[in-house]
Amino acid sequence: MSSTCLKSQSRLTGGVSRPSSTVRSPGVLPGRFAKRNENFIERMPPEVLLKILSWLDAGSLFCVGLVNKRFQELASNNALWYQLYTCQQAKNKRPTLVGGVTDGMGMTHIEEKPKGYWRRLLFKDLTGHSEKWRKKLKAINYYTGLPNQSEQVLRTLPVAWEIKVTEATGRESSFEQTGIYYADTSVTVSWSAVRWPRIDRIASLQLHGVMRVPLTCPRTYRPGWRSLLATVALNKCAGQVYASDRLVELLFLDQGVTVGVWQEPREIAFIMVNLHYHRLVERSLLGSSTAPYHPDEDKAPSDDVDPEYGLHGYTLHIEMHNTVKKIASARFDQLFCRKDQIVNGYVQLSVISRGSRWKHVPVSGSISLPWMTEALRGRLEGCCMMALTVLDEIQTPFWCFSGPVSMTESNQTDVSYDYRGKSYFIQRWDSEGKVEIELQWVEEEKQYFMVNLLIFLPVSKVNKHFGRDY
């Protein structure tokens, strides 16, 4: 070793030079401490640790509780969270609220609250989970018949959606949304940049509404609320093929859940879910992680005077869109059905007919559904998303539907003197109703027109809603 190095080492070690082979490895304690590998933080009194933790913000304090059981116990201290909660109230300039909650309460009373009480209050305040959004949803849009600020509320809270995949082996994986499109009456959520398990290995899919607390900690660790919206059992639901191209096949499973499957191998490429705005905020927030939100059913007021009460005064709003833009939108009032038009257990509402040309609805652009994954993208022709809102006589939502639809070419040979071009049909049904649409391609204008539209409502649903016996 050179004399210069020895002199430098001598200065660092108090004048005594040591051979390089005797230099300790970093992190090894000398003497009696080398035999004791203890955690000195664990040995600190709780009072000292609580004083240290009192300097942390909410995000750091929450993350400390994930370290081990002792830190979880310390980080759940009510006094710490009460201090953060009162600071948040002061920041929001709501001293009267703090006074109303804590008047006459000493530290003993604060600690006597159930564990996590002040933390829950703080998290609800940070997320706006105090249900102030209910006031914003009271204003109704005349055109759609739905709350005017649904999109704004969903964006502001903010609400996200998550898919939980349960495999046949019991393994569970959760995936956050990667894309979203807000339409007038529904929202389309997509999951594409995800590595999915094979579809034949999946037992079920669950859709949750998620609202995370905006804390300064990694997103995956942030606390929040989960509300179950839908559960689809794949072993009981084979799915209906709605469209396909040379790369993917589009399967509609149930409850608005649509899955894109690679043609080969049979693996999931993407998932789309179309959610109707009717009570979407409530359904995304007020359920639990295992049970969906079930509100009380709306019933029309009784009417013993009108002999055809429940057969007239309906309003329909229809919207067709994809994941990029609106394709068509229209509203129709004063829809009715006579008693002799009730056939096969359905109340039939004739919305558009070929003879009523002033009602025909133009369709802007092509009817297609763009899709994308992490590496590829494409477009499924003849398929899109549709949202229906049927309102009763007092403008209360009676039947709301949203999901994918596909059009098939008509085999009819009838000659139409109004339009030149091919005809296409769209049919969609669920337990709440059915819809049939005829689209006419107009060669001169290079555009589709909606020339026939029928709505079928189950008589049993009408009787229950209006208290009748048709």
C-alpha positions in Angstrom: 0.0 0.0 0.0 1.4 3.5 -0.8 2.5 5.9 1.9 -0.1 8.4 0.9 -3.0 5.8 1.4 -1.5 4.8 4.7 -1.4 8.4 5.9 -5.0 9.0 4.9 -6.2 5.8 6.5 -4.2 6.7 9.7 -6.0 10.0 9.9 -9.5 8.3 9.6 -8.7 5.7 12.2 -7.2 7.9 14.9 -3.5 7.6 13.9 -3.4 3.8 13.9 -2.9 2.2 10.5 -4.5 -1.2 9.9 -3.9 -3.7 7.1 -6.5 -3.6 4.4 -7.6 -7.2 5.3 -8.8 -6.1 8.8 -11.1 -3.3 7.6 -14.7 -4.0 8.7 -17.4 -4.5 6.2 -20.0 -1.7 6.0 -23.0 -2.2 8.4 -21.2 -4.5 10.9 -21.2 -3.1 14.5 -18.1 -3.5 16.6 -17.7 -5.1 20.0 -20.7 -6.2 21.9 -23.1 -4.7 19.4 -22.0 -7.1 16.7 -23.7 -9.9 18.5 -27.0 -8.1 18.9 -29.1 -7.6 15.7 -31.9 -5.6 17.3 -34.3 -3.1 15.8 -33.8 0.1 17.9 -37.0 1.7 16.6 -38.9 -1.3 18.1 -37.3 -0.6 21.5 -38.5 3.0 21.6 -41.3 3.9 24.0 -44.7 4.3 22.2 -44.9 7.9 23.4 -41.7 8.7 21.5 -42.8 7.0 18.4 -46.2 8.7 18.4 -44.4 12.1 18.7 -42.4 11.2 15.7 -45.4 10.0 13.7 -47.3 13.2 14.6 -45.0 15.1 12.1 -46.2 12.9 9.2 -48.9 13.8 6.6 -51.9 11.6 6.1 -50.3 9.7 3.2 -47.1 8.9 5.0 -48.9 8.0 8.2 -51.2 5.5 6.3 -48.2 3.9 4.6 -46.3 3.5 7.9 -49.2 1.4 9.1 -48.4 -1.1 6.3 -44.9 -1.9 7.7 -45.8 -4.4 10.5 -48.3 -5.1 13.2 -46.8 -2.7 15.7 -46.7 0.2 13.3 -50.2 -0.6 12.2 -51.3 -0.2 15.8 -49.4 3.0 16.3 -50.5 4.5 12.9 -54.2 3.8 13.9 -54.0 6.1 16.9 -57.1 8.3 17.0 -55.3 11.3 18.3 -53.0 11.4 15.3 -55.9 11.2 12.8 -58.0 13.7 14.8 -55.1 16.2 14.5 -55.0 15.7 10.7 -58.8 15.8 10.5 -59.0 19.2 12.3 -56.2 20.6 10.1 -58.2 19.5 7.0 -61.4 21.2 8.4 -59.5 24.4 9.1 -58.0 24.3 5.6 -61.5 24.0 4.2 -62.6 26.9 6.5 -65.2 24.8 8.3 -64.5 25.6 12.0 -68.2 25.3 12.9 -68.2 21.7 11.7 -65.2 20.9 13.8 -66.8 22.6 16.8 -70.0 20.7 16.3 -68.2 17.4 16.2 -65.7 17.9 19.1 -67.4 20.4 21.5 -66.8 19.3 25.1 -64.5 16.5 24.0 -61.1 16.1 25.7 -58.3 13.9 24.5 -59.8 11.0 26.5 -63.1 11.2 24.5 -61.2 11.5 21.2 -59.3 8.3 22.0 -62.5 6.5 23.1 -64.0 6.8 19.6 -63.8 3.4 17.7 -60.4 2.8 16.1 -60.2 4.4 12.7 -63.1 6.8 13.4 -61.2 10.0 12.7 -59.3 8.4 9.8 -62.6 7.5 8.1 -63.9 11.0 8.6 -60.7 12.5 7.1 -60.8 10.1 4.1 -64.4 10.8 3.4 -63.7 14.5 3.5 -60.7 14.2 1.2 -62.7 12.2 -1.4 -65.9 14.3 -1.2 -67.7 11.1 0.0 -70.0 13.2 2.1 -72.7 12.8 -0.5 -72.8 16.5 -1.5 -72.9 15.1 -5.1 -76.6 14.3 -4.5 -77.4 18.0 -4.8 -75.7 18.2 -8.1 -77.7 15.2 -9.4 -81.1 16.8 -8.7 -81.1 19.0 -11.9 -82.5 16.9 -14.7 -81.6 17.3 -18.4 -84.9 17.7 -20.4 -83.5 16.1 -23.5 -82.1 12.9 -21.9 -84.4 12.7 -18.8 -81.3 12.0 -16.7 -79.3 14.1 -14.2 -77.6 16.9 -16.0 -74.2 16.7 -14.2 -73.6 12.9 -14.1 -70.4 13.2 -16.1 -69.1 16.1 -14.0 -69.8 14.3 -10.7 -68.0 11.2 -11.9 -65.0 13.2 -13.0 -64.9 15.3 -9.9 -65.1 12.7 -7.2 -63.2 11.0 -9.0 -64.7 7.6 -9.7 -62.8 4.9 -11.5 -63.8 1.3 -12.4 -61.8 -1.9 -11.9 -62.1 -5.4 -13.2 -61.4 -8.4 -10.9 -60.6 -11.6 -12.7 -61.0 -14.9 -10.7 -59.5 -17.9 -12.4 -60.7 -21.5 -12.0 -57.8 -22.2 -9.6 -59.0 -19.4 -7.3 -56.3 -16.9 -8.2 -57.5 -13.3 -8.3 -56.2 -10.3 -10.2 -57.4 -6.8 -10.4 -57.0 -4.4 -13.3 -57.6 -0.6 -13.4 -59.2 1.0 -16.5 -57.0 2.2 -19.3 -59.5 4.1 -21.3 -62.8 5.9 -21.0 -65.4 7.7 -23.2 -68.2 9.8 -21.8 -71.3 10.0 -24.0 -74.6 11.8 -23.3 -76.3 9.0 -21.4 -73.6 6.4 -20.8 -69.9 5.9 -20.3 -67.7 3.3 -22.0 -64.8 2.0 -19.9 -62.0 -0.1 -21.5 -59.1 -2.3 -20.3 -56.5 -2.9 -23.0 -52.9 -2.5 -21.8 -53.3 -5.6 -19.7 -51.9 -9.2 -19.8 -55.0 -11.3 -19.3 -55.1 -15.1 -18.5 -56.6 -17.4 -21.1 -60.4 -17.0 -21.3 -61.0 -20.7 -20.8 -59.2 -20.4 -17.4 -61.4 -17.6 -16.1 -64.2 -18.5 -13.8 -65.7 -15.0 -13.3 -65.3 -11.3 -13.9 -66.4 -8.7 -11.3 -66.8 -5.0 -12.1 -66.3 -2.5 -9.2 -66.7 1.2 -8.9 -63.6 2.5 -7.1 -62.9 5.8 -5.4 -59.4 6.2 -4.0 -58.4 8.7 -1.3 -56.0 11.3 -2.9 -53.0 10.6 -0.6 -49.3 11.2 -1.2 -48.4 7.6 -1.4 -48.2 5.0 -4.3 -51.5 4.6 -6.0 -51.5 0.8 -5.4 -51.5 1.4 -1.7 -54.0 4.2 -1.5 -57.2 3.3 0.5 -60.6 3.7 -1.0 -64.1 2.4 -1.4 -65.2 -0.4 -3.8 -68.8 -0.9 -4.9 -69.8 -4.1 -6.8 -71.6 -3.3 -10.1 -71.7 -6.6 -11.9 -70.6 -10.2 -11.6 -70.3 -12.4 -14.8 -69.7 -16.1 -14.4 -68.0 -17.3 -17.6 -68.6 -20.9 -16.9 -72.4 -20.2 -17.1 -72.2 -17.5 -19.8 -70.7 -18.5 -23.2 -71.2 -15.1 -24.6 -72.8 -13.9 -27.9 -70.6 -13.0 -30.9 -71.5 -9.5 -32.0 -68.7 -8.8 -34.5 -65.3 -10.0 -35.6 -62.4 -9.1 -37.9 -59.4 -11.1 -38.9 -57.7 -10.4 -35.5 -60.4 -10.4 -32.8 -63.9 -11.6 -32.0 -66.3 -9.5 -29.9 -68.3 -11.4 -27.3 -71.1 -9.8 -25.3 -71.3 -11.6 -21.9 -73.8 -9.9 -19.7 -74.6 -6.7 -17.8 -72.8 -4.5 -20.4 -69.6 -6.5 -20.2 -68.0 -7.0 -23.7 -64.8 -9.0 -24.3 -62.6 -8.9 -27.3 -60.9 -12.3 -27.8 -58.0 -13.0 -30.2 -58.9 -15.3 -33.0 -55.8 -17.4 -32.3 -54.8 -18.2 -29.5 -58.1 -17.8 -27.6 -56.9 -15.2 -25.2 -58.5 -11.9 -24.1 -57.3 -8.9 -26.1 -59.4 -6.2 -24.3 -62.6 -5.7 -22.2 -65.2 -2.9 -22.7 -68.1 -2.1 -20.3 -70.9 0.3 -21.3 -72.5 1.8 -18.2 -75.8 3.8 -18.3 -75.9 7.0 -16.3 -79.1 6.1 -14.5 -78.1 5.9 -10.9 -74.5 5.2 -12.0 -73.0 7.4 -9.3 -74.9 5.6 -6.6 -74.1 2.2 -8.0 -70.4 3.1 -8.2 -70.2 4.4 -4.6 -72.9 3.0 -2.3 -72.6 -0.7 -2.7 -70.0 -2.9 -0.9 -67.2 -4.9 -2.3 -69.4 -8.0 -2.3 -72.9 -6.7 -2.8 -74.3 -4.2 -5.3 -76.3 -1.2 -4.5 -80.1 -1.9 -4.7 -82.3 1.2 -4.5 -86.0 1.2 -3.8 -88.0 0.8 -7.0 -89.7 3.8 -8.4 -93.4 3.4 -8.8 -95.8 5.7 -10.7 -98.6 7.3 -8.6 -101.9 5.5 -8.8 -104.6 6.6 -11.2 -108.1 5.0 -11.0 -109.7 7.4 -13.5 -107.6 6.7 -16.7 -108.6 3.2 -18.1 -105.4 3.1 -20.2 -103.0 4.4 -17.5 -99.6 3.0 -18.2 -100.1 2.6 -21.9 -99.3 6.2 -23.0 -97.2 9.2 -22.3 -93.8 7.4 -22.8 -90.7 9.2 -23.9 -87.6 7.6 -25.5 -84.1 8.9 -25.8 -81.8 6.8 -28.0 -78.0 7.3 -28.5 -75.6 5.3 -30.6 -71.8 5.9 -30.2 -68.5 4.1 -30.2 -65.4 4.7 -28.1 -64.5 7.8 -30.0 -67.6 9.8 -31.1 -71.4 10.0 -31.2 -73.1 8.3 -34.1 -76.7 9.2 -33.6 -79.0 10.7 -31.0 -82.7 11.4 -30.9 -85.7 12.0 -28.5 -89.3 11.0 -29.1 -92.3 12.1 -27.0 -95.9 10.9 -26.4 -95.4 7.3 -27.3 -98.4 5.0 -26.7 -99.9 1.6 -27.1 -103.6 0.6 -27.4 -104.9 -2.4 -25.5 -105.4 -4.4 -28.6 -101.7 -3.9 -29.5 -100.6 -5.8 -26.5 -99.2 -9.0 -28.0 -97.3 -12.0 -26.5 -97.0 -10.3 -23.2 -95.4 -7.1 -24.5 -96.6 -3.4 -24.7 -95.5 -2.3 -28.2 -94.4 1.3 -28.7 -94.1 2.3 -32.3 -91.5 5.1 -32.4 -90.5 5.4 -36.1 -92.0 3.9 -39.2 -91.1 4.1 -42.8 -94.1 6.2 -43.5 -93.1 8.9 -41.0 -90.1 10.3 -42.9 -89.9 13.4 -40.7 -88.9 11.2 -37.8 -86.2 9.3 -39.7 -82.9 9.8 -37.8 -79.6 10.3 -39.8 -76.6 8.3 -38.7 -73.3 10.3 -38.9 -70.3 8.4 -40.2 -69.8 4.6 -40.3 -71.2 2.2 -37.7 -68.1 0.7 -36.3 -66.3 0.1 -33.0 -62.6 1.0 -32.7 -60.5 -1.2 -30.4 -56.9 -1.1 -29.3 -54.4 -3.1 -27.2 -50.9 -2.3 -26.0 -49.5 -3.2 -29.4 -52.3 -3.4 -32.0 -55.5 -1.5 -32.9 -58.4 -2.1 -35.3 -62.0 -1.4 -36.0 -65.0 -3.8 -35.9 -67.4 -2.9 -38.7 -71.2 -3.0 -38.3 -71.0 -2.8 -34.5 -71.3 0.1 -31.9 -72.6 0.9 -28.4 -76.2 1.9 -27.8 -77.9 3.5 -24.8 -81.7 3.6 -24.4 -83.7 5.6 -21.9 -87.5 5.0 -21.7 -89.3 7.5 -19.4 -92.8 7.0 -18.1 -95.6 9.6 -18.1 -94.1 11.6 -15.2 -90.6 11.5 -16.8 -89.2 8.8 -14.4 -86.7 6.3 -16.0 -88.7 3.2 -16.7 -86.2 1.1 -18.7 -82.6 1.9 -19.2 -80.3 -0.2 -21.3 -76.7 0.2 -22.6 -74.4 -2.2 -24.4 -73.1 -3.3 -27.7 -75.3 -3.8 -30.8 -74.6 -5.2 -34.2 -76.4 -4.8 -37.5 -77.3 -7.7 -40.0 -78.3 -7.3 -43.6 -82.0 -7.7 -44.3 -83.2 -10.5 -46.5 -86.4 -8.6 -47.5 -87.0 -8.0 -51.2 -89.5 -5.2 -50.8 -88.9 -2.3 -53.1 -88.6 1.1 -51.4 -89.3 4.1 -53.6 -88.1 6.5 -50.9 -84.5 5.2 -50.5 -82.1 3.3 -52.8 -79.8 1.0 -50.9 -79.6 -2.0 -48.6 -81.5 -2.4 -45.3 -80.0 -3.6 -42.0 -81.6 -4.7 -38.7 -80.5 -4.2 -35.1 -82.2 -6.3 -32.4 -81.5 -6.1 -28.7 -83.3 -7.5 -25.7 -82.9 -8.2 -22.0 -85.3 -9.0 -19.1 -86.6 -5.4 -19.0 -87.5 -4.9 -22.7 -86.7 -5.3 -26.4 -85.8 -3.0 -29.2 -85.9 -3.5 -33.0 -84.3 -1.0 -35.4 -84.2 -0.9 -39.2 -81.4 1.1 -40.8 -81.5 2.1 -44.4 -78.4 2.9 -46.5 -79.0 5.9 -48.7 -76.7 5.6 -51.7 -77.2 9.2 -52.8 -76.1 10.6 -49.5 -73.7 7.8 -48.5 -75.3 7.7 -45.1 -77.5 5.4 -42.9 -81.0 6.5 -41.8 -83.0 5.0 -38.9 -86.4 4.3 -40.6 -88.0 1.8 -38.2 -87.9 1.7 -34.4 -90.0 -0.4 -32.1 -89.8 -0.7 -28.3 -91.3 -3.7 -26.5 -92.0 -3.5 -22.7 -93.0 -6.5 -20.7 -96.6 -6.3 -19.5 -95.6 -7.7 -16.1 -93.2 -4.7 -15.7 -95.9 -2.2 -16.7 -98.4 -3.7 -14.3 -96.0 -3.6 -11.4 -94.9 0.0 -12.1 -98.3 1.4 -12.6 -100.3 -0.9 -10.4 -102.5 -2.2 -13.3 -103.6 -5.6 -14.6 -103.4 -5.6 -18.4 
